[in-house]
């Protein structure tokens, strides 16, 4: 299962973690995903979406 939002396609971003002594290691910023029951093409389905899609109303939650 990919770590990506099924609505907007948001994926992890990669970069460097830099310490006070300027030691550089790779790190990643993961999207804030939630598993919600939503209506997709008229059917109820569990999907993984980011919280920004939930807050913006792009996801129609199933009752």
The first five atom37 places (N, CA, C, CB, O) and aatype in JSON, in Angstrom:
{
  "aatype": [20, 20, 20, 20, 20, 20, 20, 20, 20, 20, 20, 20, 20, 20, 20, 20, 20, 20, 20, 20, 20, 20, 20, 20, 20, 20, 20, 20, 20, 20, 20, 20, 20, 20, 20, 20, 20, 20, 20, 20, 20, 20, 20, 20, 20, 20, 20, 20, 20, 20, 20, 20, 20, 20, 20, 20, 20, 20, 20, 20, 20, 20, 20],
  "atom_mask": [
    [1, 1, 1, 1, 1],
    [1, 1, 1, 1, 1],
    [1, 1, 1, 1, 1],
    [1, 1, 1, 1, 1],
    [1, 1, 1, 1, 1],
    [1, 1, 1, 1, 1],
    [1, 1, 1, 1, 1],
    [1, 1, 1, 1, 1],
    [1, 1, 1, 1, 1],
    [1, 1, 1, 1, 1],
    [1, 1, 1, 1, 1],
    [1, 1, 1, 1, 1],
    [1, 1, 1, 1, 1],
    [1, 1, 1, 1, 1],
    [1, 1, 1, 1, 1],
    [1, 1, 1, 1, 1],
    [1, 1, 1, 1, 1],
    [1, 1, 1, 1, 1],
    [1, 1, 1, 1, 1],
    [1, 1, 1, 1, 1],
    [1, 1, 1, 1, 1],
    [1, 1, 1, 1, 1],
    [1, 1, 1, 1, 1],
    [1, 1, 1, 1, 1],
    [1, 1, 1, 1, 1],
    [1, 1, 1, 1, 1],
    [1, 1, 1, 1, 1],
    [1, 1, 1, 1, 1],
    [1, 1, 1, 1, 1],
    [1, 1, 1, 1, 1],
    [1, 1, 1, 1, 1],
    [1, 1, 1, 1, 1],
    [1, 1, 1, 1, 1],
    [1, 1, 1, 1, 1],
    [1, 1, 1, 1, 1],
    [1, 1, 1, 1, 1],
    [1, 1, 1, 1, 1],
    [1, 1, 1, 1, 1],
    [1, 1, 1, 1, 1],
    [1, 1, 1, 1, 1],
    [1, 1, 1, 1, 1],
    [1, 1, 1, 1, 1],
    [1, 1, 1, 1, 1],
    [1, 1, 1, 1, 1],
    [1, 1, 1, 1, 1],
    [1, 1, 1, 1, 1],
    [1, 1, 1, 1, 1],
    [1, 1, 1, 1, 1],
    [1, 1, 1, 1, 1],
    [1, 1, 1, 1, 1],
    [1, 1, 1, 1, 1],
    [1, 1, 1, 1, 1],
    [1, 1, 1, 1, 1],
    [1, 1, 1, 1, 1],
    [1, 1, 1, 1, 1],
    [1, 1, 1, 1, 1],
    [1, 1, 1, 1, 1],
    [1, 1, 1, 1, 1],
    [1, 1, 1, 1, 1],
    [1, 1, 1, 1, 1],
    [1, 1, 1, 1, 1],
    [1, 1, 1, 1, 1],
    [1, 1, 1, 1, 1]
  ],
  "atom_positions": [
    [[0.85, -1.17, 0.0], [0.0, 0.0, 0.0], [0.9, 1.25, 0.0], [-0.97, -0.01, 1.23], [1.74, 1.41, 0.89]],
    [[0.72, 2.09, -0.97], [1.56, 3.27, -1.1], [1.17, 4.33, -0.07], [1.47, 3.85, -2.51], [0.0, 4.44, 0.31]],
    [[2.16, 5.09, 0.37], [1.92, 6.16, 1.34], [1.57, 7.43, 0.56], [3.17, 6.38, 2.26], [2.36, 8.37, 0.5]],
    [[0.38, 7.43, -0.04], [-0.04, 8.56, -0.85], [-1.55, 8.77, -0.69], [0.32, 8.34, -2.35], [-2.3, 7.82, -0.45]],
    [[-1.97, 10.02, -0.82], [-3.38, 10.37, -0.74], [-4.07, 9.91, -2.03], [-3.58, 11.91, -0.52], [-3.56, 10.14, -3.13]],
    [[-5.22, 9.25, -1.88], [-5.93, 8.74, -3.05], [-6.73, 9.83, -3.76], [-6.85, 7.62, -2.65], [-7.21, 9.61, -4.87]],
    [[-6.88, 11.0, -3.15], [-7.61, 12.1, -3.79], [-6.66, 13.03, -4.54], [-8.4, 12.89, -2.75], [-6.85, 13.27, -5.74]],
    [[-5.66, 13.55, -3.86], [-4.78, 14.55, -4.48], [-3.42, 13.99, -4.89], [-4.59, 15.69, -3.54], [-2.67, 14.66, -5.6]],
    [[-3.08, 12.77, -4.44], [-1.81, 12.17, -4.82], [-0.62, 12.67, -4.03], [-1.55, 12.41, -6.26], [0.52, 12.48, -4.44]],
    [[-0.86, 13.3, -2.89], [0.23, 13.81, -2.07], [1.08, 12.65, -1.56], [-0.32, 14.65, -0.89], [0.54, 11.68, -1.02]],
    [[2.41, 12.75, -1.72], [3.34, 11.7, -1.35], [4.4, 12.26, -0.4], [4.01, 11.08, -2.61], [4.44, 13.47, -0.18]],
    [[5.25, 11.4, 0.17], [6.3, 11.9, 1.05], [7.27, 12.81, 0.3], [7.06, 10.73, 1.67], [7.57, 12.6, -0.87]],
    [[7.76, 13.81, 1.02], [8.79, 14.71, 0.5], [10.1, 14.36, 1.18], [8.41, 16.21, 0.73], [10.12, 14.01, 2.36]],
    [[11.2, 14.44, 0.44], [12.51, 14.06, 0.95], [13.4, 15.28, 1.09], [13.16, 13.01, 0.04], [13.29, 16.24, 0.33]],
    [[14.29, 15.21, 2.07], [15.23, 16.31, 2.27], [16.29, 15.9, 3.27], [14.51, 17.56, 2.75], [16.49, 14.71, 3.51]],
    [[16.96, 16.88, 3.84], [18.04, 16.63, 4.77], [17.67, 17.08, 6.17], [19.3, 17.34, 4.32], [17.03, 18.12, 6.36]],
    [[18.07, 16.28, 7.17], [17.99, 16.69, 8.56], [19.38, 17.2, 8.93], [17.52, 15.51, 9.52], [20.36, 16.45, 8.85]],
    [[19.46, 18.45, 9.33], [20.75, 19.06, 9.62], [20.83, 19.37, 11.1], [20.97, 20.34, 8.76], [20.01, 20.13, 11.63]],
    [[21.81, 18.77, 11.79], [21.96, 18.97, 13.23], [22.69, 20.28, 13.51], [22.73, 17.78, 13.85], [23.11, 20.99, 12.6]],
    [[22.81, 20.59, 14.8], [23.51, 21.81, 15.2], [24.99, 21.75, 14.79], [23.39, 22.02, 16.72], [25.59, 22.78, 14.49]],
    [[25.55, 20.55, 14.77], [26.94, 20.37, 14.33], [27.05, 20.22, 12.82], [27.55, 19.15, 15.02], [28.11, 19.88, 12.29]],
    [[25.95, 20.46, 12.13], [25.84, 20.39, 10.67], [26.1, 18.98, 10.15], [26.82, 21.35, 10.03], [26.63, 18.81, 9.05]],
    [[25.72, 17.95, 10.92], [25.7, 16.59, 10.4], [24.45, 16.45, 9.53], [25.72, 15.51, 11.56], [23.35, 16.8, 9.96]],
    [[24.64, 15.94, 8.33], [23.54, 15.88, 7.37], [23.14, 14.42, 7.17], [23.94, 16.54, 6.02], [23.96, 13.59, 6.79]],
    [[21.86, 14.12, 7.42], [21.3, 12.8, 7.14], [20.01, 12.98, 6.37], [21.07, 11.98, 8.45], [19.36, 14.03, 6.46]],
    [[19.63, 11.96, 5.62], [18.39, 12.03, 4.84], [17.19, 11.79, 5.74], [18.42, 11.01, 3.69], [17.25, 10.98, 6.66]],
    [[16.11, 12.49, 5.48], [14.85, 12.28, 6.19], [13.7, 12.49, 5.23], [14.73, 13.24, 7.41], [13.9, 12.93, 4.1]],
    [[12.49, 12.18, 5.69], [11.34, 12.41, 4.83], [10.16, 12.92, 5.65], [10.96, 11.13, 4.09], [10.01, 12.6, 6.83]],
    [[9.34, 13.72, 4.99], [8.13, 14.27, 5.58], [6.96, 13.52, 4.98], [8.02, 15.82, 5.33], [6.7, 13.62, 3.78]],
    [[6.24, 12.76, 5.82], [5.12, 11.97, 5.35], [3.83, 12.79, 5.36], [4.95, 10.71, 6.2], [3.66, 13.64, 6.23]],
    [[2.93, 12.54, 4.41], [1.63, 13.22, 4.45], [0.8, 12.7, 5.62], [0.87, 13.02, 3.11], [0.96, 11.55, 6.04]],
    [[-0.08, 13.53, 6.14], [-0.93, 13.18, 7.27], [-2.16, 12.46, 6.72], [-1.35, 14.45, 8.1], [-3.16, 13.09, 6.4]],
    [[-2.08, 11.13, 6.6], [-3.13, 10.33, 5.99], [-4.06, 9.74, 7.04], [-2.53, 9.21, 5.14], [-3.64, 9.38, 8.13]],
    [[-5.34, 9.65, 6.67], [-6.35, 9.02, 7.52], [-7.16, 8.06, 6.65], [-7.28, 10.08, 8.19], [-7.41, 8.33, 5.48]],
    [[-7.56, 6.93, 7.24], [-8.39, 5.95, 6.54], [-9.83, 6.29, 6.86], [-8.04, 4.47, 6.95], [-10.26, 6.17, 8.0]],
    [[-10.59, 6.7, 5.84], [-11.97, 7.12, 6.05], [-12.89, 6.31, 5.14], [-12.14, 8.63, 5.79], [-12.48, 5.82, 4.08]],
    [[-14.13, 6.18, 5.57], [-15.15, 5.54, 4.75], [-15.82, 6.65, 3.95], [-16.2, 4.74, 5.62], [-16.46, 7.53, 4.51]],
    [[-15.68, 6.59, 2.64], [-16.18, 7.66, 1.78], [-17.03, 7.08, 0.66], [-15.02, 8.48, 1.2], [-17.01, 5.88, 0.39]],
    [[-17.77, 7.96, 0.01], [-18.59, 7.58, -1.15], [-17.75, 7.81, -2.39], [-19.93, 8.39, -1.2], [-17.4, 8.94, -2.71]],
    [[-17.43, 6.72, -3.1], [-16.64, 6.8, -4.32], [-17.45, 6.17, -5.45], [-15.25, 6.09, -4.15], [-17.71, 4.96, -5.42]],
    [[-17.84, 6.97, -6.43], [-18.65, 6.52, -7.58], [-19.92, 5.81, -7.12], [-17.82, 5.57, -8.47], [-20.3, 4.78, -7.68]],
    [[-20.57, 6.36, -6.11], [-21.83, 5.84, -5.63], [-21.73, 4.68, -4.66], [-22.64, 5.42, -6.77], [-22.75, 4.21, -4.16]],
    [[-20.53, 4.2, -4.38], [-20.35, 3.07, -3.46], [-19.53, 3.51, -2.26], [-19.67, 1.88, -4.18], [-18.66, 4.37, -2.37]],
    [[-19.82, 2.9, -1.1], [-19.04, 3.19, 0.1], [-17.74, 2.4, 0.05], [-19.84, 2.86, 1.38], [-17.74, 1.21, -0.26]],
    [[-16.63, 3.08, 0.36], [-15.33, 2.45, 0.24], [-14.38, 3.07, 1.24], [-14.79, 2.58, -1.2], [-14.48, 4.27, 1.53]],
    [[-13.44, 2.28, 1.79], [-12.39, 2.81, 2.64], [-11.27, 3.33, 1.74], [-11.86, 1.72, 3.64], [-10.77, 2.61, 0.88]],
    [[-10.9, 4.58, 1.95], [-9.79, 5.17, 1.19], [-8.85, 5.88, 2.15], [-10.32, 6.15, 0.1], [-9.25, 6.28, 3.24]],
    [[-7.6, 6.03, 1.73], [-6.62, 6.76, 2.52], [-6.46, 8.15, 1.92], [-5.24, 6.0, 2.57], [-6.0, 8.3, 0.79]],
    [[-6.85, 9.17, 2.69], [-6.78, 10.54, 2.2], [-6.06, 11.4, 3.23], [-8.19, 11.1, 1.92], [-6.04, 11.08, 4.42]],
    [[-5.47, 12.49, 2.76], [-4.78, 13.4, 3.66], [-5.8, 14.3, 4.36], [-3.73, 14.25, 2.9], [-6.91, 14.48, 3.88]],
    [[-5.39, 14.84, 5.48], [-6.31, 15.65, 6.27], [-6.66, 16.95, 5.57], [-5.7, 15.94, 7.63], [-7.73, 17.51, 5.84]],
    [[-5.81, 17.46, 4.69], [-6.15, 18.68, 3.97], [-7.3, 18.43, 2.99], [-4.93, 19.23, 3.22], [-8.11, 19.32, 2.75]],
    [[-7.38, 17.23, 2.42], [-8.51, 16.9, 1.53], [-9.79, 16.74, 2.33], [-8.21, 15.61, 0.74], [-10.87, 17.11, 1.87]],
    [[-9.69, 16.18, 3.53], [-10.88, 16.02, 4.38], [-11.4, 17.38, 4.8], [-10.56, 15.17, 5.62], [-12.61, 17.63, 4.75]],
    [[-10.51, 18.27, 5.22], [-10.92, 19.6, 5.7], [-11.49, 20.47, 4.59], [-9.74, 20.31, 6.35], [-12.4, 21.26, 4.81]],
    [[-10.93, 20.32, 3.37], [-11.38, 21.16, 2.26], [-12.7, 20.68, 1.66], [-10.31, 21.19, 1.18], [-13.29, 21.39, 0.84]],
    [[-13.17, 19.5, 2.05], [-14.46, 19.0, 1.54], [-14.35, 18.22, 0.26], [-15.38, 20.13, 1.33], [-15.37, 17.96, -0.39]],
    [[-13.16, 17.82, -0.15], [-13.0, 17.02, -1.36], [-13.46, 15.59, -1.18], [-11.56, 17.04, -1.8], [-13.69, 14.87, -2.15]],
    [[-13.6, 15.17, 0.1], [-14.02, 13.8, 0.41], [-15.44, 13.85, 0.95], [-13.05, 13.12, 1.44], [-15.73, 14.56, 1.92]],
    [[-16.33, 13.09, 0.32], [-17.71, 12.99, 0.81], [-17.78, 11.75, 1.7], [-18.75, 12.91, -0.38], [-17.76, 10.62, 1.21]],
    [[-17.87, 11.98, 3.0], [-17.87, 10.87, 3.95], [-19.18, 10.1, 3.88], [-17.64, 11.37, 5.38], [-20.25, 10.69, 3.69]],
    [[-19.08, 8.77, 4.02], [-20.28, 7.91, 4.04], [-20.85, 7.9, 5.43], [-19.95, 6.47, 3.58], [-20.11, 7.95, 6.42]],
    [[-22.18, 7.82, 5.53], [-22.83, 7.83, 6.85], [-22.71, 6.49, 7.55], [-24.3, 8.19, 6.7], [-23.21, 6.33, 8.66]]
  ]
}
